[in-house]
Amino acid sequence: MKKQVEKRDAAGAVGAQARTRKSAATRERIMAAATELMLEHGGTGFQIGEVSERCGMSKGSLYYYFADKGALVQAIFDRSMDGLVADVEAAVAHAPSASASILGLVEAVARAVRPGSALTLALAHGIWDVEHEVLPHIKEHLDRIIAVLEAQLERAKGEGIVRPGANSHLVAVAIIGAFAITEYAGEVVDENDDPEAFVHGVLDVVFHGIGADGQH
């Protein structure tokens, strides 16, 4: 009797794992379809029916995985921002110097907010047409990235590459802000060009300024 119970429990566990994997795969398929539609629409102005049609499922089935369009959009941006924060922290953790850390961090941000990406759409246009407050969630992640960059700028002061009196928080906000609006930067960040050009261009302005010699 005990062995039969154990077999049933084992079979139940295997079945639950299979359902969990299938559910996760379906969520991924829905999020991928919604992301494609966002890029096609240039924002979040798609209809939930378009997502269900693209996934080959009914709207009722889709609502089993996401309560509404706002929850779906929020899930997409949350995952994107989680990945960006992880990439930023990894870049900093493995950098041998402040300059390498700052470059690696900024490159990670540049990759995440390349023109046409879901994050670029969110940062450039805002999420005004969804029910959930998505932007505050994005801001939480950006605050974390800004804090990491600020710490590296303070580290750079100790290495003699940033002026002691420089406002590290203001500089960090300005750098991240530059990438938050890359959609408006034109050809310099076109996906067919070298994305490092924009990275180095921004950092060149930060570290060398734009004033003529002797005028600043």
C-alpha positions in Angstrom: 0.0 0.0 0.0 2.8 2.4 1.0 4.6 1.7 -2.3 1.5 2.4 -4.3 1.1 5.7 -2.6 4.7 6.5 -3.2 4.3 5.7 -6.9 1.2 7.9 -7.2 3.0 10.7 -5.4 6.0 10.4 -7.8 3.8 10.3 -10.8 2.0 13.4 -9.6 5.2 15.2 -9.1 6.4 14.4 -12.6 3.1 15.5 -14.0 3.2 18.8 -12.1 6.7 19.5 -13.4 5.6 18.8 -16.9 2.6 21.2 -16.5 4.9 23.9 -15.1 7.3 23.6 -18.0 4.4 23.8 -20.5 2.9 26.8 -18.7 6.3 28.6 -18.7 6.8 27.9 -22.4 3.3 29.3 -23.1 4.0 32.4 -21.1 7.2 32.9 -23.1 5.3 32.5 -26.4 2.8 35.1 -25.3 5.4 37.5 -24.2 7.4 37.1 -27.4 4.3 37.7 -29.5 3.4 40.8 -27.5 7.0 42.1 -27.8 6.9 41.7 -31.6 3.6 43.6 -31.7 5.0 46.4 -29.6 7.9 46.8 -32.0 5.6 46.7 -35.0 3.3 49.3 -33.4 6.1 51.5 -32.1 4.6 51.3 -28.6 2.0 49.4 -26.5 -1.0 50.3 -28.7 -1.6 46.7 -29.7 -4.8 44.8 -28.9 -4.8 41.7 -26.7 -6.7 40.0 -29.5 -3.7 40.5 -31.8 -1.6 38.6 -29.3 -3.9 35.7 -28.9 -4.3 35.4 -32.7 -0.5 35.4 -33.2 -0.2 32.8 -30.5 -3.0 30.6 -32.0 -5.0 30.7 -28.8 -8.2 32.1 -27.5 -8.3 35.3 -25.5 -9.8 33.4 -22.7 -6.8 31.1 -22.6 -4.4 34.0 -22.7 -6.1 35.6 -19.7 -5.3 32.4 -17.8 -1.6 33.5 -18.0 -2.0 37.3 -17.8 -4.9 39.1 -16.1 -4.9 41.8 -18.7 -2.8 43.7 -21.2 -1.2 45.8 -18.5 0.0 42.7 -16.6 1.5 41.4 -19.9 3.3 44.6 -20.7 4.6 44.8 -17.1 5.9 41.3 -17.2 7.8 42.1 -20.4 9.5 45.2 -19.0 10.1 43.7 -15.6 12.0 40.8 -17.2 14.0 43.1 -19.5 15.0 45.4 -16.6 15.9 42.4 -14.4 18.2 41.2 -17.1 19.7 44.7 -17.6 20.4 45.1 -13.8 22.1 41.6 -13.8 24.3 42.5 -16.8 25.3 45.8 -15.2 26.2 44.2 -11.9 28.2 41.5 -13.7 30.1 44.1 -15.7 31.0 46.0 -12.5 31.9 42.8 -10.5 34.5 41.7 -13.1 36.0 45.1 -13.9 39.7 45.6 -12.8 39.4 49.4 -12.6 36.8 52.2 -12.4 37.2 53.1 -16.1 36.7 49.5 -17.2 33.7 49.2 -14.8 32.1 52.4 -16.2 32.7 51.4 -19.8 31.3 47.9 -19.2 28.2 49.3 -17.4 27.4 51.8 -20.1 27.9 49.2 -22.8 25.4 46.9 -21.0 22.9 49.7 -20.9 23.5 50.5 -24.6 22.8 46.9 -25.6 19.6 46.9 -23.6 18.2 50.1 -25.0 19.2 49.7 -28.6 16.9 51.5 -31.1 13.6 49.7 -31.5 14.0 47.5 -28.4 11.1 47.1 -26.0 12.9 49.1 -23.3 13.6 52.0 -25.6 9.9 52.2 -26.4 9.1 52.3 -22.8 11.6 54.9 -21.8 11.1 57.1 -24.9 7.3 57.1 -25.1 6.2 56.1 -21.6 3.5 53.5 -21.0 0.4 55.7 -21.1 -2.0 53.3 -22.6 -1.9 50.4 -20.2 -3.8 50.0 -17.0 -0.9 49.0 -14.7 1.7 51.5 -13.5 4.6 50.1 -15.4 6.9 53.2 -15.3 7.4 53.1 -11.5 8.7 49.5 -11.9 11.1 50.6 -14.5 12.2 53.5 -12.4 13.0 51.2 -9.5 15.5 49.3 -11.7 16.9 52.5 -13.2 17.5 53.8 -9.7 19.5 50.7 -9.0 21.6 51.2 -12.1 22.2 54.8 -11.4 23.3 54.0 -7.9 25.8 51.4 -9.2 27.2 53.9 -11.7 27.4 56.6 -9.1 29.5 54.3 -6.9 31.8 53.6 -9.8 32.2 57.3 -10.4 33.2 57.8 -6.8 35.6 54.9 -7.2 37.0 56.7 -10.2 37.7 59.8 -8.0 40.0 57.6 -6.0 41.8 56.5 -9.1 42.3 60.1 -10.2 40.2 60.1 -13.4 37.2 62.1 -12.0 37.5 65.5 -10.3 37.0 65.1 -6.5 34.3 67.8 -6.5 32.2 66.3 -9.3 28.6 65.5 -8.5 28.6 61.7 -9.1 24.9 61.3 -8.8 24.1 64.1 -11.3 26.7 62.6 -13.8 25.2 59.1 -13.4 21.7 60.4 -14.1 22.9 62.3 -17.1 24.7 59.2 -18.6 21.8 56.9 -18.1 19.4 59.6 -19.4 21.4 59.8 -22.6 20.7 56.1 -23.3 17.1 56.4 -22.2 16.3 58.6 -25.3 18.5 56.8 -27.8 15.5 56.5 -30.1 15.9 60.3 -30.8 19.6 60.1 -31.4 19.3 59.4 -35.1 21.8 57.6 -37.2 24.6 57.6 -34.6 22.9 54.7 -32.8 21.3 53.1 -35.8 21.3 49.3 -35.4 23.4 49.0 -38.6 26.1 51.1 -37.2 28.7 50.3 -34.5 26.8 50.8 -31.2 30.1 51.4 -29.4 30.3 54.8 -31.2 27.4 56.1 -29.2 28.9 54.7 -25.9 32.3 56.3 -26.5 30.7 59.5 -27.7 28.7 59.9 -24.5 31.6 59.0 -22.3 33.9 61.4 -24.2 31.5 64.3 -23.5 31.3 63.2 -19.8 35.0 63.0 -19.2 36.3 65.7 -21.6 33.3 68.1 -21.8 32.3 70.3 -24.8 33.9 73.6 -23.9 37.0 74.9 -25.8 40.3 74.6 -24.0 40.8 77.3 -21.4 37.1 78.2 -21.6 35.7 76.0 -18.8 
